[in-house]
Amino acid sequence: MTDYEELPVEIYLSFHKVVEKLKSRMEDSKSSISKEYINSLLAYIESFPQLIDGISDCEDLDKYKDPIRVLLDNLFPAVLTKNEIKAAAIPFKNTIFNPTYRFNKILKNAGDDFELKVRNLDENMYYVFCCVVILNSHYKYNIDFSKPLFYDIPDAHGLLKHYRIAMNADFVSFEPTEKAIDITAERVEELMQNVNDIELWKKYFPRKSWTLKGVSILNLTDVTVDDAISELKTNLLYHNGIEEKQSYPKFQEIFQSIFNIPDLRVGFTEFNEDEGNFNQMDKEFAKSFILDSENRSDCRNSMCEGAYNTLIQDIKYFAISDVEEYALKNKHNLLSENLLNQDVKSCILAPVAKGHKLLAVLELVSYRKNELNSINALKLDEIIPYLVATVERKRFETENRIKAVIQSECTSIHPSVLWIFEDEAKRYIANQDAGKFASFRDIAFEDVYPLYGQIDIVGSSDERNTAIQKDILIQLKMVDNILSLALETKPIPIYEQVKFRIEEFIEDITLSLSASSETQVFNLLRDEVNPLLNHLNTKIPELKKAIDNYKATINVDTGLIYENRKNYDETVQSINQKLATFLDRKQQEAQKIFPHYFERYKTDGVDHNIYIGPSMTRQEKFSEVYLYNLRLWQLRTMCEMENHFYHKQQGAQLQLDAASLILVFSATLSIRYRMDEKKFDVDGTYNARYEIIKKRIDKALIKGTNERITQKGKIAIIYSQKDDEVEYARYIKYLQRKSYLGDEVEHLELEDVQGVVGLKAIRVEVLYSQSVPRTESEETITYEDLMDVLD
């Protein structure tokens, strides 16, 4: 609600301008009857000098009710009182008086607790609006501030009606007080360039620096239908239209306003031209009244011949004003039965069509007969074209999405193995052309060597929980501070009780964050704190700034602070994206070693799979030398990714640690592209052991300890065969000389885990460059030294 005491004007209700107009009219009038009437009116008003001098107390309005009505009689003709929506008002206040009969009835239907409030005009803009009126009225500028103003007023049924406000300010005058500042042309130009700088406006128009005397005349026009149609167009054209579940209640509310039926329901049925079927949309969004509980139905079986011809053949509205009578006349066909089952008594079925092509049917239903009919169906004429555009757009988007899914899920094949898919596609087409049975067979590669690696965020669950804990504590402490201020201002037991509960939560969550902590805090805030803050916001003005600051901090959708969690998620997402991009670029180099299959995916880090073997190429001859090259490439790339991980965090508020591992699997295995799953997977029970190891090694412990094999600043190389240990010892020695790896090398055994026994590991420290990309001559440093550099 606007604080009128803070406006730049001291407001007095005065009718001096009305009297001036009457005197001028009397002088100009040539009718003796008119002159006599005005003269008697002026004589009557002279006995109420306060109405001319001005009154500031709204409570005095009742005292002058009769003389005001007499004075305004010319402006409020009695013969129009049941037609016009009109009232007098105190300027810049929501105080109206002398309303017409129709306006008074509208306010009475809205309820005793309803308060008039101009839509979308906040306190700052209200202040600026007042200043602009002064500039135009007193200084004779012509500044256009003609923003449409509206009242939203519920009717007796609870439907929100919309009224455009026309404000007549002919009977208002302004006079500067001793606080007034002269507004020069330069200052006006400055104000025009800074319309949102409220402090500047308050500087040149200080509080109560002007005196306003007069009365405003308000004329309201019912624009409910126009406003509803405009809002519907906006929703259909610029938002998610009719398919978002959260938009449906608003969508239905708009139609209720257009047809002035509070319990009107909106349904929607899709039409499949190829099959000649009606199809149900998502029932949780908008049910189909035509189909009721069925998911689909043949159009001819769903309705009578007249409805079929009207809707589908002629593409015209089909209205049933009395469903029960329609059912009797049409021998209770499926459409009438479905409508009666849903207690529908009247309805409009409107075709949504592009030209002569039916796309869908819009259904409007009422639970009373005759409320919907062929006459008010004409209201849809302006709406249907926008529905057509929306449905057509949604169909186009759906088709594109289907194509994208097919391309992504079925044809997103790594270039190195595309050749075998092309061969299979050619075979498939050849069989089709020959009239033979055609099926796309699974693609398999035998005897390939797998390579697996991952760089993962250390303690990602702990980091996320820490972020949640920080956000919760910040929010609870903000509430606690507000309640402390409330108790200082007005010590009430309920404030102290809620404050006690808040502090209990703060103490518990400071010690530890349980799985249910966030839910418990959310329930406390929703059920107890938020209603209390709304109460405090109105009862204790001193807390408004603190409460506004609190509300500005929380997420409007969840009611919780997400700052640290957002920072964590954005940091992880950013790092993962950069690591994935880096790995993709390095992988292009690896393909030059020998064509191989590669895939990577992002979790709390980046994992990758590589398969290489003779069956993956039809031209080049495979040698195990290529495998050794790729393993060395993988180990060196993991070192570079470790460097990339830390340097991409330089200067970031949140610093995370990484732990890397490589799995060495010495045996070959088979992989198969599963057509049902649209991805490569290991083939066979024996080969499944490899997948089991992959899923469990990152949490494996060193034998006889509780220490995880993966540690920050180190790469763990997991293996099971002695030959693998010897091979990787050579790679480590080479990369030590190249300053990728440090001197600290550990040879460890791992604890057995379910289904995996006999694993060993080499754990070696990573050396870090002081910049990325590194140079050959650049000195490298250990993890600890890197942390000092980055700090």
C-alpha positions in Angstrom: 0.0 0.0 0.0 1.3 3.5 -0.9 2.5 5.6 2.0 0.7 8.9 1.1 2.5 10.7 3.9 5.7 10.3 1.9 4.5 12.0 -1.3 5.8 15.4 -2.3 2.3 16.9 -1.8 0.2 17.9 1.2 -3.3 16.9 0.0 -6.5 18.8 0.6 -9.8 17.8 -0.7 -11.3 21.0 -2.2 -14.0 21.9 -4.7 -12.7 25.4 -5.5 -12.1 24.4 -9.1 -15.6 23.0 -9.4 -17.0 26.3 -8.1 -14.8 28.2 -10.6 -16.2 26.1 -13.5 -19.7 26.7 -12.3 -19.2 30.5 -12.1 -17.7 30.5 -15.6 -20.5 28.5 -16.9 -23.1 30.9 -15.3 -21.4 33.9 -17.0 -21.4 32.2 -20.4 -24.9 30.8 -20.1 -27.7 32.4 -22.1 -30.4 30.5 -20.3 -32.1 32.2 -17.4 -33.2 28.9 -16.0 -29.6 27.6 -16.1 -28.3 30.8 -14.5 -30.9 30.7 -11.7 -30.0 27.0 -11.0 -26.2 27.6 -10.9 -26.7 30.8 -8.8 -28.8 28.9 -6.2 -26.2 26.1 -6.2 -23.4 28.5 -5.5 -25.4 30.2 -2.8 -26.0 26.8 -1.2 -22.3 25.8 -1.3 -21.2 29.2 0.2 -22.6 27.9 3.5 -19.9 25.2 3.4 -16.6 27.2 3.2 -14.6 24.2 4.2 -15.3 22.5 0.9 -13.7 25.5 -0.9 -10.8 26.0 1.5 -10.0 22.3 1.6 -10.3 19.5 4.2 -7.5 17.1 5.0 -9.3 14.7 7.2 -11.1 11.9 5.2 -13.4 11.3 8.2 -15.0 14.6 7.4 -16.4 13.3 4.1 -19.5 11.8 5.8 -20.2 15.2 7.3 -20.3 16.8 3.9 -21.9 13.9 2.0 -25.1 15.8 1.0 -23.5 19.1 -0.1 -20.9 17.2 -2.1 -23.6 15.2 -3.9 -25.4 18.4 -4.7 -22.2 20.2 -5.9 -21.3 17.3 -8.2 -24.8 16.7 -9.5 -23.8 18.1 -12.9 -20.9 15.7 -13.2 -22.9 12.7 -12.0 -26.2 12.7 -13.8 -28.8 10.6 -11.9 -30.1 9.1 -15.1 -26.7 7.5 -15.8 -25.9 6.2 -12.3 -26.9 2.6 -13.1 -24.8 2.6 -16.3 -21.6 4.6 -15.5 -18.8 3.3 -13.3 -17.8 6.6 -11.8 -16.8 8.3 -8.5 -15.1 11.3 -7.1 -11.7 10.7 -5.4 -9.2 12.5 -3.2 -6.2 13.0 -5.6 -3.4 10.4 -5.2 -5.3 8.5 -2.6 -7.4 5.3 -2.9 -10.2 7.2 -1.2 -13.3 7.5 -3.3 -16.7 9.0 -2.6 -20.0 9.8 -4.3 -19.9 6.7 -6.4 -22.5 5.9 -9.0 -25.0 3.1 -8.2 -23.1 0.7 -10.5 -19.7 1.5 -9.0 -21.1 1.1 -5.5 -22.6 -2.2 -6.4 -19.3 -3.4 -7.8 -17.5 -2.5 -4.6 -20.2 -4.1 -2.5 -19.9 -7.4 -4.4 -16.1 -7.3 -3.9 -16.6 -7.8 -0.2 -16.1 -5.7 3.0 -12.4 -6.4 3.2 -11.6 -5.5 -0.4 -9.3 -2.5 -0.9 -8.9 -0.6 -4.1 -5.4 -0.7 -5.4 -4.0 0.4 -8.8 -2.4 -2.5 -10.6 1.4 -2.5 -11.3 2.1 0.9 -9.8 4.7 0.7 -7.1 5.5 3.4 -4.5 8.4 4.8 -6.5 6.5 5.1 -9.7 3.6 6.6 -7.8 6.0 9.3 -6.5 7.3 10.0 -9.9 3.7 10.1 -11.3 2.8 12.8 -8.7 5.9 14.8 -9.6 5.1 14.6 -13.3 1.5 15.9 -12.7 3.1 18.9 -10.8 5.4 19.6 -13.8 2.5 19.4 -16.2 0.0 21.3 -14.1 2.1 24.0 -12.5 5.0 24.4 -14.9 3.0 23.7 -18.0 5.2 21.0 -19.4 3.7 18.4 -21.6 5.4 15.2 -20.3 3.6 12.1 -21.5 3.1 9.8 -18.5 0.0 8.1 -19.9 0.6 4.6 -18.6 -2.7 2.7 -18.6 -4.0 2.3 -15.0 -6.2 -0.5 -13.9 -8.3 -1.7 -10.9 -8.7 -5.5 -10.5 -11.9 -6.0 -8.6 -13.5 -9.5 -7.8 -17.2 -9.9 -8.5 -19.7 -11.7 -6.2 -18.6 -15.1 -7.6 -14.9 -14.4 -7.0 -14.1 -13.8 -10.7 -11.6 -11.0 -11.1 -12.9 -8.2 -13.2 -10.5 -5.6 -14.8 -11.4 -1.9 -15.1 -9.4 0.8 -17.0 -9.1 4.0 -15.0 -9.7 7.4 -16.7 -8.7 10.1 -14.3 -9.9 13.7 -14.8 -7.6 16.2 -13.1 -9.3 19.4 -14.3 -10.3 20.2 -10.8 -6.8 20.1 -9.2 -4.3 22.8 -8.5 -0.8 22.9 -7.0 1.0 25.5 -5.0 4.7 25.4 -3.8 5.4 25.5 -0.1 8.6 27.0 1.5 10.2 23.5 1.0 9.7 23.6 -2.8 12.6 23.7 -5.1 12.4 25.6 -8.3 12.4 23.2 -11.3 14.5 24.7 -14.1 14.5 23.3 -17.7 17.9 21.8 -17.0 16.5 19.9 -13.9 13.6 18.7 -15.9 15.9 17.3 -18.5 18.0 15.6 -15.8 14.8 14.1 -14.3 13.7 12.8 -17.7 17.0 11.0 -18.2 16.8 9.4 -14.8 13.2 8.2 -14.4 14.2 5.3 -12.2 16.4 7.3 -9.9 13.9 7.9 -7.1 16.4 9.7 -4.9 16.9 12.3 -7.6 13.1 12.9 -7.8 12.9 13.2 -4.0 15.8 15.6 -4.1 14.0 18.0 -6.4 10.5 17.3 -5.0 11.0 16.8 -1.2 8.3 15.4 1.0 5.3 17.7 1.3 7.0 20.5 -0.6 3.8 21.2 -2.6 0.2 21.8 -1.6 -2.4 20.0 -3.7 -6.0 21.2 -3.6 -8.8 19.7 -5.6 -10.9 16.7 -6.4 -10.4 13.9 -9.1 -13.2 12.4 -11.1 -12.6 8.7 -11.9 -14.3 6.9 -14.8 -13.9 3.2 -15.0 -14.4 1.0 -18.1 -14.9 -2.7 -17.8 -12.2 -4.3 -19.9 -12.3 -7.8 -18.4 -12.8 -9.5 -21.7 -10.3 -7.4 -23.6 -7.8 -7.8 -20.8 -8.3 -11.6 -20.6 -8.0 -12.0 -24.4 -4.8 -9.9 -24.4 -3.4 -12.0 -21.5 -4.3 -15.2 -23.3 -2.5 -14.0 -26.5 0.6 -13.1 -24.4 0.6 -16.5 -22.8 0.1 -18.3 -26.1 2.6 -16.3 -28.1 5.4 -15.6 -25.7 5.2 -18.3 -23.0 4.9 -22.1 -23.0 1.4 -21.9 -24.2 -1.0 -24.7 -23.4 1.3 -27.6 -22.6 3.0 -26.4 -19.4 1.1 -27.8 -16.3 1.8 -24.8 -14.2 0.3 -22.5 -16.9 -3.0 -24.4 -17.2 -4.8 -22.9 -14.1 -4.1 -19.5 -15.4 -5.2 -20.6 -18.9 -8.5 -21.8 -17.5 -8.9 -18.7 -15.3 -8.7 -16.5 -18.4 -11.5 -18.4 -20.2 -13.6 -18.1 -17.0 -13.2 -14.3 -17.2 -14.0 -14.2 -20.9 -17.2 -16.2 -20.5 -18.1 -14.9 -17.0 -18.5 -18.4 -15.7 -16.6 -19.0 -12.4 -16.6 -22.8 -12.7 -16.1 -23.1 -16.4 -13.7 -25.9 -17.3 -11.3 -26.1 -20.3 -10.4 -29.3 -22.0 -8.3 -30.2 -25.0 -8.2 -33.1 -27.4 -5.6 -33.7 -30.0 -6.5 -34.9 -33.5 -4.5 -37.3 -35.5 -5.4 -36.8 -39.1 -3.5 -39.9 -40.4 -5.3 -42.3 -38.1 -8.6 -40.3 -37.9 -8.4 -40.5 -34.1 -8.9 -38.2 -31.1 -6.0 -38.5 -28.7 -5.8 -37.6 -25.0 -3.3 -35.1 -23.8 -1.5 -35.5 -20.5 -4.5 -36.0 -18.1 -2.6 -34.1 -15.3 -2.5 -31.1 -17.5 -5.9 -30.9 -19.4 -8.3 -33.7 -19.7 -10.3 -34.5 -22.7 -14.1 -34.2 -22.1 -14.7 -35.8 -25.5 -12.8 -38.9 -24.5 -13.4 -38.9 -20.7 -11.2 -41.8 -19.4 -10.2 -43.2 -22.8 -6.8 -42.4 -24.2 -7.9 -42.4 -27.9 -10.9 -43.0 -30.0 -12.0 -43.1 -33.6 -13.6 -39.7 -34.4 -16.7 -41.2 -36.1 -17.3 -43.4 -33.0 -16.8 -40.5 -30.6 -19.7 -38.3 -31.7 -22.8 -38.0 -33.8 -22.7 -37.4 -37.5 -23.7 -33.8 -37.1 -20.8 -33.1 -34.6 -18.4 -34.9 -36.9 -19.4 -33.0 -40.0 -19.4 -29.6 -38.2 -16.1 -30.1 -36.4 -14.0 -32.1 -38.7 -15.5 -31.6 -42.1 -16.7 -28.0 -41.9 -14.2 -26.8 -39.2 -16.9 -24.9 -37.3 -17.9 -24.5 -33.7 -20.2 -27.2 -32.3 -22.2 -26.0 -29.3 -24.5 -28.1 -27.2 -26.6 -25.8 -25.0 -28.4 -28.7 -23.3 -26.4 -32.0 -23.2 -29.3 -34.0 -21.7 -31.6 -33.0 -24.6 -28.8 -33.7 -27.1 -28.3 -37.2 -25.6 -32.0 -38.0 -26.1 -32.1 -36.7 -29.6 -28.9 -38.6 -30.6 -29.7 -41.9 -28.8 -27.0 -41.4 -26.2 -24.0 -41.6 -28.5 -20.5 -41.8 -27.0 -20.0 -38.1 -26.9 -23.2 -37.4 -25.0 -22.5 -40.3 -22.6 -19.0 -39.1 -21.8 -20.3 -35.5 -21.2 -23.1 -36.7 -19.0 -20.7 -39.0 -17.0 -18.7 -35.8 -16.2 -21.9 -33.9 -15.2 -21.5 -31.5 -18.2 -24.7 -29.7 -19.0 -23.6 -27.4 -21.8 -20.4 -27.1 -23.9 -18.7 -25.6 -26.9 -16.4 -27.7 -29.0 -14.1 -25.4 -31.1 -11.9 -26.7 -33.9 -8.3 -25.6 -33.8 -7.4 -25.8 -37.4 -4.8 -24.6 -39.9 -6.8 -23.9 -43.0 -8.9 -27.1 -43.6 -6.5 -29.2 -41.5 -7.8 -29.9 -38.0 -5.1 -30.0 -35.4 -7.1 -30.2 -32.1 -10.4 -29.4 -30.4 -10.7 -26.9 -27.6 -13.5 -27.9 -25.2 -15.3 -25.4 -22.9 -17.8 -27.0 -20.6 -20.3 -25.8 -18.0 -22.2 -27.7 -15.3 -25.4 -25.7 -16.1 -27.4 -25.9 -19.3 -27.6 -23.0 -21.7 -24.6 -21.2 -20.2 -22.5 -22.2 -23.2 -24.2 -21.9 -26.6 -23.7 -21.0 -30.2 -24.0 -17.2 -29.4 -21.3 -16.8 -26.8 -19.2 -19.3 -28.8 -18.5 -16.3 -31.1 -16.2 -14.9 -28.4 -13.7 -17.5 -29.5 -13.3 -15.8 -32.9 -10.4 -13.6 -31.7 -8.8 -16.4 -29.7 -8.7 -19.4 -32.0 -6.1 -18.0 -34.4 -3.6 -17.7 -31.5 -4.4 -21.2 -30.4 -3.8 -22.4 -33.9 -0.4 -20.7 -34.0 0.5 -22.2 -30.6 -0.6 -25.7 -31.4 1.2 -25.6 -34.8 4.3 -24.3 -33.1 4.1 -27.0 -30.4 3.7 -29.7 -33.1 6.7 -28.3 -35.0 8.7 -28.3 -31.8 7.6 -31.8 -31.0 8.5 -33.1 -34.4 11.9 -31.4 -34.2 12.4 -32.8 -30.7 11.6 -36.3 -32.0 14.1 -35.9 -34.8 16.7 -34.6 -32.3 16.1 -37.6 -30.0 16.4 -40.0 -32.9 19.6 -38.4 -34.0 21.0 -38.2 -30.5 19.9 -41.6 -29.4 20.3 -43.6 -32.6 22.8 -41.9 -34.9 25.1 -40.1 -32.5 27.9 -42.5 -33.4 31.6 -41.8 -32.8 33.3 -41.1 -36.2 35.9 -43.9 -35.6 33.2 -46.6 -35.8 30.7 -44.9 -38.2 31.9 -47.0 -41.1 30.4 -50.2 -39.6 27.0 -48.5 -39.1 27.1 -47.3 -42.6 27.8 -50.8 -43.9 24.9 -52.2 -41.8 22.6 -49.4 -43.1 23.5 -50.2 -46.7 22.7 -53.9 -46.0 19.3 -52.9 -44.4 18.4 -50.7 -47.4 19.4 -53.4 -49.9 17.2 -56.0 -48.2 14.3 -53.5 -48.2 14.7 -52.8 -51.9 14.8 -56.5 -52.7 11.6 -57.1 -50.8 13.4 -59.1 -48.1 12.9 -59.0 -44.4 14.9 -56.0 -43.1 16.2 -55.5 -39.6 19.1 -53.4 -38.2 21.4 -55.9 -36.5 23.4 -55.2 -33.4 26.9 -53.9 -34.0 29.7 -55.8 -32.2 33.5 -55.5 -31.9 35.5 -58.5 -30.8 38.8 -58.6 -28.9 39.1 -54.9 -28.0 41.2 -53.5 -25.2 39.4 -51.2 -22.7 40.9 -48.1 -21.1 39.1 -46.3 -18.4 40.0 -43.1 -16.5 38.3 -40.6 -14.2 39.0 -37.3 -12.5 36.6 -36.9 -9.7 36.0 -34.2 -7.1 37.2 -35.2 -3.7 34.4 -35.4 -1.1 31.8 -34.0 -3.5 29.0 -35.1 -1.1 30.7 -33.4 1.8 31.2 -30.2 -0.2 27.6 -30.1 -1.3 26.4 -30.7 2.3 28.7 -28.0 3.5 27.2 -25.6 1.0 23.7 -26.6 2.1 24.7 -26.1 5.7 26.1 -22.7 5.1 23.0 -21.5 3.2 20.7 -22.8 6.0 22.7 -21.2 8.7 22.8 -17.8 6.9 19.0 -17.9 6.4 18.3 -18.9 10.0 20.6 -16.3 11.4 18.9 -13.6 9.3 15.5 -14.7 10.7 17.0 -14.8 14.2 18.2 -11.2 13.8 14.8 -10.0 12.6 13.1 -11.6 15.6 15.7 -10.0 18.0 14.7 -6.6 16.6 11.0 -7.5 16.9 11.5 -8.4 20.6 13.3 -5.1 21.2 10.4 -3.2 19.7 7.5 -5.3 21.0 8.3 -8.2 23.4 5.6 -10.8 22.7 6.0 -14.4 23.8 5.3 -15.9 20.4 8.2 -14.0 18.9 10.4 -15.4 21.7 9.1 -19.0 21.1 9.8 -18.9 17.4 13.2 -17.4 18.0 14.0 -20.2 20.5 13.1 -22.8 17.8 15.3 -21.0 15.3 18.3 -21.0 17.6 17.7 -24.7 18.4 18.0 -25.4 14.7 21.1 -23.2 14.4 22.8 -25.1 17.2 21.9 -28.5 15.7 22.9 -27.7 12.2 26.1 -26.0 13.2 27.1 -29.4 14.8 26.0 -31.6 11.9 23.7 -31.6 8.9 21.4 -34.7 8.8 19.5 -36.0 5.7 16.3 -34.5 7.0 17.6 -31.1 8.2 16.7 -29.2 5.0 13.2 -30.5 5.0 12.7 -29.7 8.7 14.0 -26.1 8.2 11.8 -25.6 5.1 8.7 -26.7 7.1 9.6 -24.4 9.9 10.1 -21.4 7.6 6.9 -22.2 5.6 4.6 -22.9 8.5 5.8 -20.6 11.2 8.4 -18.1 10.1 6.9 -16.8 6.9 3.4 -16.0 8.3 5.2 -14.3 11.3 7.3 -12.2 9.0 4.3 -11.1 7.0 2.7 -10.1 10.3 5.8 -8.2 11.5 6.0 -6.5 8.1 2.7 -4.8 8.7 2.7 -4.4 12.5 6.3 -3.1 13.0 7.3 -0.7 10.3 10.9 -0.5 11.7 11.4 -4.1 10.5 10.4 -3.5 6.9 13.9 -2.9 5.6 15.3 -6.0 7.3 12.4 -8.2 6.1 12.6 -6.8 2.6 16.4 -7.6 2.6 15.7 -11.1 3.8 13.0 -11.7 1.1 15.4 -10.4 -1.5 18.0 -12.9 -0.5 15.9 -16.0 -0.7 14.9 -17.9 -3.8 11.4 -16.9 -4.8 10.5 -20.4 -6.0 11.8 -22.4 -3.0 11.8 -19.9 -0.2 15.4 -20.9 0.7 18.8 -19.4 0.2 20.8 -21.0 -2.5 23.9 -18.9 -2.7 26.5 -21.4 -1.6 24.8 -24.4 -3.3 24.5 -22.3 -6.4 28.2 -21.4 -6.2 29.1 -25.1 -5.7 26.9 -26.4 -8.6 28.1 -23.6 -10.9 31.7 -24.3 -10.0 31.4 -28.0 -10.6 29.5 -27.5 -13.8 32.0 -24.9 -15.1 35.0 -27.2 -14.2 33.4 -30.2 -15.7 32.6 -28.4 -18.9 36.2 -27.1 -19.2 37.6 -30.5 -18.5 35.3 -32.2 -21.0 36.2 -29.6 -23.7 39.9 -30.1 -22.9 39.6 -33.9 -23.1 37.7 -33.8 -26.3 40.4 -31.7 -27.9 43.2 -34.0 -26.6 41.2 -37.0 -27.8 41.4 -35.7 -31.4 45.2 -36.1 -31.1 44.8 -39.6 -29.7 42.8 -40.7 -32.8 45.9 -40.1 -34.9 47.6 -42.9 -32.9 45.0 -45.4 -34.1 41.3 -45.2 -34.7 39.4 -46.2 -31.5 36.1 -45.7 -29.9 35.9 -43.0 -27.2 33.1 -41.7 -24.9 33.1 -39.4 -21.9 30.5 -38.3 -19.5 30.2 -35.8 -16.7 29.3 -36.6 -13.1 31.1 -34.9 -10.2 34.0 -34.9 -12.5 34.7 -36.4 -15.9 35.0 -40.1 -16.8 36.0 -41.6 -20.1 36.0 -45.0 -21.8 38.2 -46.0 -24.7 38.1 -49.2 -26.7 40.9 -50.1 -29.2 41.5 -53.3 -31.2 41.9 -54.8 -34.7 38.1 -55.2 -35.2 37.5 -51.4 -34.9 39.1 -50.6 -38.3 38.8 -52.3 -41.7 41.8 -50.8 -43.3 44.7 -50.2 -40.8 46.5 -53.2 -39.3 46.5 -53.2 -35.5 49.6 -53.6 -33.3 49.8 -53.7 -29.5 52.2 -50.8 -29.9 49.2 -48.6 -30.6 47.7 -49.8 -27.3 50.9 -48.9 -25.4 50.9 -45.5 -27.1 47.3 -44.9 -26.1 47.9 -45.9 -22.5 50.9 -43.5 -22.2 48.7 -40.8 -23.9 46.0 -41.5 -21.3 48.4 -41.2 -18.3 49.9 -38.0 -19.6 46.5 -36.5 -20.4 45.3 -37.3 -16.9 48.3 -35.3 -15.5 47.3 -32.4 -17.8 43.7 -32.6 -16.7 44.8 -32.4 -13.1 46.7 -29.2 -13.9 43.7 -27.9 -15.9 41.4 -28.7 -12.9 43.2 -26.5 -10.5 44.2 -23.6 -12.7 40.7 -23.2 -14.0 39.7 -22.5 -10.3 42.3 -19.7 -9.8 40.6 -16.8 -8.2 37.4 -18.7 -7.6 35.6 -18.3 -4.3 35.2 -22.0 -3.9 38.3 -24.2 -4.2 37.8 -27.9 -4.9 40.2 -30.8 -5.0 40.4 -33.6 -7.5 41.5 -37.3 -7.4 42.3 -39.3 -10.5 42.5 -42.9 -11.3 43.2 -45.2 -14.3 42.0 -48.8 -14.6 44.3 -51.1 -16.5 42.5 -54.2 -17.8 44.9 -56.5 -19.6 42.5 -58.9 -21.2 40.5 -58.2 -24.3 36.7 -58.2 -24.3 33.8 -57.7 -26.7 31.5 -54.7 -26.9 28.1 -54.5 -28.6 26.0 -51.6 -29.7 22.6 -52.4 -28.1 19.9 -51.2 -30.5 17.4 -51.1 -27.7 19.6 -49.0 -25.4 21.4 -47.1 -28.2 24.8 -47.4 -26.7 27.9 -49.6 -26.6 28.2 -52.0 -23.7 30.4 -54.9 -22.8 29.1 -58.2 -24.2 28.9 -61.4 -22.2 29.0 -62.5 -18.6 32.8 -62.8 -18.3 33.3 -59.3 -19.7 30.8 -57.9 -17.2 33.5 -58.2 -14.5 35.2 -55.2 -16.1 32.0 -53.0 -15.6 31.8 -54.2 -12.0 35.4 -53.2 -11.3 34.8 -49.8 -12.9 31.9 -49.0 -10.6 33.7 -50.0 -7.4 37.3 -49.0 -7.6 37.0 -45.3 -6.8 35.7 -46.2 -3.3 38.2 -49.0 -2.8 40.4 -48.9 0.3 44.1 -49.7 0.7 44.4 -53.2 2.4 44.5 -53.0 6.2 43.5 -49.3 6.3 40.5 -47.0 6.0 42.3 -44.9 3.4 40.7 -44.5 0.0 43.0 -45.4 -2.9 42.1 -42.1 -4.6 43.8 -39.1 -3.1 44.2 -35.4 -4.1 47.4 -34.6 -5.8 47.9 -38.2 -6.9 46.9 -40.5 -9.7 46.0 -44.1 -8.8 46.7 -46.7 -11.5 44.6 -49.9 -10.7 45.8 -53.2 -12.1 45.8 -56.9 -11.4 48.7 -58.4 -13.5 52.4 -58.1 -12.9 53.0 -57.3 -16.6 50.8 -54.2 -16.2 52.8 -53.0 -13.2 56.0 -53.3 -15.2 54.5 -51.5 -18.2 53.2 -48.6 -16.2 56.5 -48.3 -14.2 58.1 -47.5 -17.6 55.5 -44.8 -18.3 55.9 -43.3 -14.8 59.6 -43.1 -15.2 59.3 -41.4 -18.6 56.8 -38.9 -17.3 58.9 -38.2 -14.2 61.7 -37.2 -16.5 59.2 -35.0 -18.4 58.2 -33.4 -15.1 54.6 -34.7 -15.3 54.9 -37.0 -12.3 56.8 -36.6 -9.0 59.3 -38.9 -7.2 56.8 -40.3 -4.7 55.5 -43.6 -5.9 53.5 -46.1 -3.8 52.9 -49.7 -4.6 49.7 -50.8 -2.8 47.2 -53.7 -2.4 43.5 -53.0 -2.3 40.9 -54.5 0.0 38.7 -57.0 -1.7 35.2 -55.7 -2.6 32.2 -57.6 -3.6 32.9 -59.4 -6.9 36.4 -57.9 -7.2 39.5 -59.5 -5.6 43.3 -59.3 -6.1 43.6 -55.7 -7.3 46.7 -53.7 -6.8 47.6 -50.1 -7.4 50.5 -47.7 -8.2 49.9 -44.3 -6.7 52.1 -41.5 -7.9 52.1 -37.8 -7.1 51.3 -35.3 -9.9 53.5 -32.4 -10.6 51.8 -29.1 -11.4 52.9 -26.3 -13.6 52.5 -22.7 -12.5 50.5 -21.8 -15.6 48.4 -23.6 -18.2 49.3 -24.5 -20.8 52.7 -25.6 -19.5 55.9 -25.1 -21.4 58.6 -27.7 -21.8 61.2 -25.6 -19.9 58.8 -24.5 -17.1 59.7 -25.7 -13.6 57.0 -27.9 -12.0 55.9 -28.1 -8.4 54.1 -30.5 -6.1 50.4 -30.3 -5.1 51.3 -28.5 -1.8 53.3 -25.9 -3.6 50.6 -25.4 -6.2 48.1 -24.7 -3.4 50.4 -21.9 -2.1 50.7 -20.5 -5.6 46.9 -20.5 -6.2 46.2 -19.0 -2.8 
